Amino acid sequence: YCPFDNFGRYNEDQIVKLTDEQLNQEAIRFVEKVKEQSAYYMHKELIYWFGCDFTFQKASINYNNLEPIMKKVNENKNFKVNVFYSTPT
């Protein structure tokens, strides 16, 4: 349930500063990985666990790192991906 690739760096309780171009690249990379993973499922929804054991000690930093990427993904309708926070229920 840990983040794929290097996305775990966003939940290491350190602020990650990205330029707009880097943010765009991260959004593209995130969508590529989500689409790759979703190919193994027969439904349109995918739960992506964004954490590991002993992570998210400073939730506000973690959210501040994730929010810009989520916003970029959701703004680009060509991605055809909608990212949002949720719980299993």
MOQUI-V869527 format. One record per run of one state. SS is the DSSP state (A for helix, B for strand, O for the rest). FROM is the first residue (numbers start at 0). LEN is the number of residues. If there is no record, write none. Layout:
SS_FROM_LEN ; SS_FROM_LEN
This chain:
O_0_6 ; A_6_5 ; O_11_8 ; A_19_19 ; O_38_20 ; A_58_17 ; O_75_1 ; A_76_3 ; O_79_10
